[in-house]
Amino acid sequence: MVDNLILAQSAKEAARLKGSNNKSAYLAGGTEINRLGSTINARTLISIGRVKELDGIREEDDAILIGSMCTFQDIIESPLTPAYLKEACLFMGSRTKRNMATIGGNIALRRTDSYLYATLLACAAKLTLMGKSGKTETRCVCCYLHKYEELKDLLITEIRVPKDAKVQTKRYSNTVQSHAVLTVAVGETPWCEKSSLRIAVAAKNTALTRLDDISEAMEQKELTDEEIIKNLKANKELKFKSDIYGSPEYKRYLLAVTINDLYRKVRGGQG
Ligand SMILES: Cc1cc2nc3c(=O)[nH]c(=O)nc-3n(C[C@H](O)[C@H](O)[C@H](O)COP(=O)(O)OP(=O)(O)OC[C@H]3O[C@@H](n4cnc5c(N)ncnc54)[C@H](O)[C@@H]3O)c2cc1C
């Protein structure tokens, strides 16, 4: 139960308070925290809604920098946002929710039916994180996922996405308001060290992950659906289960044909 609300006046204050209270959470748009049956269990909420430095979208060299308090609707409406990120923000069907939900909150939640993760992983987005001393560090979004236990108290202050990435994303759900069983993204990004091609998936109740074996193989040559399925079967993170969305075989098939379809669009220059 929440019994304390603090209105932070600066990013430094918010990060310091969070770092010194392990029963606290940042209150951004509140769409998850204030939801009935929320997964977040905090006694103290540190509201970051008044922190001006977390707002705004700007351009710097080859990047677009998005303040973590930007809502999905802010991102859609900005002329600076790359089209691939606007498309992902539009996966959130409710305009009311888009006006409240922030990109920082979405990243921190790491939901396996995330609207944004597949796209952010495919473009190799980077996060600026602030610790309790006020010092900032930059981590790629993939690193944030893998090292979450170490990084979870840090305040996400800014998200950097490449201007010139080509990313195609596909989301599968019964209706726009339903949870997505799969959200798949294929991207060609200038920010990769190993290969320019990045493939990522948000698979409900299964994993949020990059598919590096497949992207490295597809960097050399196009794979058949069967070859991708074989690779997916061997993937230790993607342990699909049977549920209302289908069998593991069906999900692997859907993922494989979608990867090939998006790959052709990206390589065909329609990204
Ligand atoms: C009915 C319903 C359906 C939903 N369906 C989906 C869905 O299908 N896919 C999906 O991705 N999301 C879904 N959501 C979750 C949510 O709306 C979004 O993920 C939203 O982007 C969360 O942002 P927020 O600003 O509202 O976060 P809040 O609720 O304010 O905070 C959520 C968490 O993020 C942390 N946090 C917030 N900002 C920061 C920051 N700057 N730095 C570090 N940590 C931070 C908080 O500590 C808290 O733990 C749904 C929510 C509802 C109510």
The ligand as an SDF file (V2000), in Angstrom:
LIG
                    3D

 53 58  0  0  0  0  0  0  0  0999 V2000
   -5.2930   -1.8790  -19.4320 C   0  0  0  0  0  0  0  0  0  0  0  0
   -3.8040   -1.7750  -19.6630 C   0  0  0  0  0  0  0  0  0  0  0  0
   -3.2240   -2.5130  -20.6900 C   0  0  0  0  0  0  0  0  0  0  0  0
   -1.8490   -2.4140  -20.9430 C   0  0  0  0  0  0  0  0  0  0  0  0
   -1.3250   -3.1240  -21.9800 N   0  0  0  0  0  0  0  0  0  0  0  0
   -0.0170   -2.9970  -22.2670 C   0  0  0  0  0  0  0  0  0  0  0  0
    0.5450   -3.7060  -23.3940 C   0  0  0  0  0  0  0  0  0  0  0  0
   -0.1380   -4.4680  -24.0890 O   0  0  0  0  0  0  0  0  0  0  0  0
    1.8640   -3.5210  -23.6590 N   0  0  0  0  0  0  0  0  0  0  0  0
    2.6530   -2.6920  -22.8950 C   0  0  0  0  0  0  0  0  0  0  0  0
    3.8360   -2.5280  -23.2020 O   0  0  0  0  0  0  0  0  0  0  0  0
    2.1540   -2.0470  -21.8310 N   0  0  0  0  0  0  0  0  0  0  0  0
    0.8510   -2.1740  -21.4900 C   0  0  0  0  0  0  0  0  0  0  0  0
    0.3330   -1.5210  -20.3970 N   0  0  0  0  0  0  0  0  0  0  0  0
    1.2810   -0.9010  -19.4360 C   0  0  0  0  0  0  0  0  0  0  0  0
    1.5340    0.5910  -19.5100 C   0  0  0  0  0  0  0  0  0  0  0  0
    0.4030    1.3240  -19.8950 O   0  0  0  0  0  0  0  0  0  0  0  0
    2.6670    1.0270  -20.4200 C   0  0  0  0  0  0  0  0  0  0  0  0
    3.7000    0.0860  -20.4540 O   0  0  0  0  0  0  0  0  0  0  0  0
    3.1890    2.4320  -20.0750 C   0  0  0  0  0  0  0  0  0  0  0  0
    4.0960    2.8490  -21.0730 O   0  0  0  0  0  0  0  0  0  0  0  0
    3.8540    2.5540  -18.7130 C   0  0  0  0  0  0  0  0  0  0  0  0
    4.2650    3.9140  -18.5370 O   0  0  0  0  0  0  0  0  0  0  0  0
    3.7830    4.8300  -17.3220 P   0  0  0  0  0  0  0  0  0  0  0  0
    4.4150    6.1540  -17.5490 O   0  0  0  0  0  0  0  0  0  0  0  0
    2.3130    4.8340  -17.1790 O   0  0  0  0  0  0  0  0  0  0  0  0
    4.4610    4.0470  -16.0900 O   0  0  0  0  0  0  0  0  0  0  0  0
    4.0980    4.1050  -14.5370 P   0  0  0  0  0  0  0  0  0  0  0  0
    2.8530    3.3180  -14.2800 O   0  0  0  0  0  0  0  0  0  0  0  0
    4.1460    5.4900  -14.0040 O   0  0  0  0  0  0  0  0  0  0  0  0
    5.3810    3.3180  -13.9600 O   0  0  0  0  0  0  0  0  0  0  0  0
    5.6020    1.9690  -14.2980 C   0  0  0  0  0  0  0  0  0  0  0  0
    6.9660    1.4800  -13.7540 C   0  0  0  0  0  0  0  0  0  0  0  0
    8.0080    2.1000  -14.4880 O   0  0  0  0  0  0  0  0  0  0  0  0
    8.9640    2.6900  -13.5900 C   0  0  0  0  0  0  0  0  0  0  0  0
    9.4040    3.9380  -14.2400 N   0  0  0  0  0  0  0  0  0  0  0  0
    8.6030    4.9010  -14.7620 C   0  0  0  0  0  0  0  0  0  0  0  0
    9.3490    5.8750  -15.3170 N   0  0  0  0  0  0  0  0  0  0  0  0
   10.6500    5.5180  -15.1240 C   0  0  0  0  0  0  0  0  0  0  0  0
   11.8930    6.1260  -15.4580 C   0  0  0  0  0  0  0  0  0  0  0  0
   11.9700    7.3010  -16.1270 N   0  0  0  0  0  0  0  0  0  0  0  0
   13.0370    5.4860  -15.0960 N   0  0  0  0  0  0  0  0  0  0  0  0
   12.9990    4.2960  -14.4480 C   0  0  0  0  0  0  0  0  0  0  0  0
   11.8470    3.6700  -14.1130 N   0  0  0  0  0  0  0  0  0  0  0  0
   10.6950    4.2840  -14.4390 C   0  0  0  0  0  0  0  0  0  0  0  0
    8.2230    2.9320  -12.2870 C   0  0  0  0  0  0  0  0  0  0  0  0
    9.1260    2.8710  -11.1700 O   0  0  0  0  0  0  0  0  0  0  0  0
    7.2390    1.7820  -12.2830 C   0  0  0  0  0  0  0  0  0  0  0  0
    7.8550    0.6410  -11.7240 O   0  0  0  0  0  0  0  0  0  0  0  0
   -1.0360   -1.5870  -20.1210 C   0  0  0  0  0  0  0  0  0  0  0  0
   -1.6240   -0.8570  -19.0820 C   0  0  0  0  0  0  0  0  0  0  0  0
   -2.9810   -0.9390  -18.8500 C   0  0  0  0  0  0  0  0  0  0  0  0
   -3.5890   -0.1440  -17.7330 C   0  0  0  0  0  0  0  0  0  0  0  0
  1  2  1  0
  2  3  1  0
  2 52  2  0
  3  4  2  0
  4  5  1  0
  4 50  1  0
  5  6  2  0
  6  7  1  0
  6 13  1  0
  7  8  2  0
  7  9  1  0
  9 10  1  0
 10 11  2  0
 10 12  1  0
 12 13  2  0
 13 14  1  0
 14 15  1  0
 14 50  1  0
 15 16  1  0
 16 17  1  0
 16 18  1  0
 18 19  1  0
 18 20  1  0
 20 21  1  0
 20 22  1  0
 22 23  1  0
 23 24  1  0
 24 25  2  0
 24 26  1  0
 24 27  1  0
 27 28  1  0
 28 29  2  0
 28 30  1  0
 28 31  1  0
 31 32  1  0
 32 33  1  0
 33 34  1  0
 33 48  1  0
 34 35  1  0
 35 36  1  0
 35 46  1  0
 36 37  1  0
 36 45  1  0
 37 38  2  0
 38 39  1  0
 39 40  1  0
 39 45  2  0
 40 41  1  0
 40 42  2  0
 42 43  1  0
 43 44  2  0
 44 45  1  0
 46 47  1  0
 46 48  1  0
 48 49  1  0
 50 51  2  0
 51 52  1  0
 52 53  1  0
M  END
$$$$
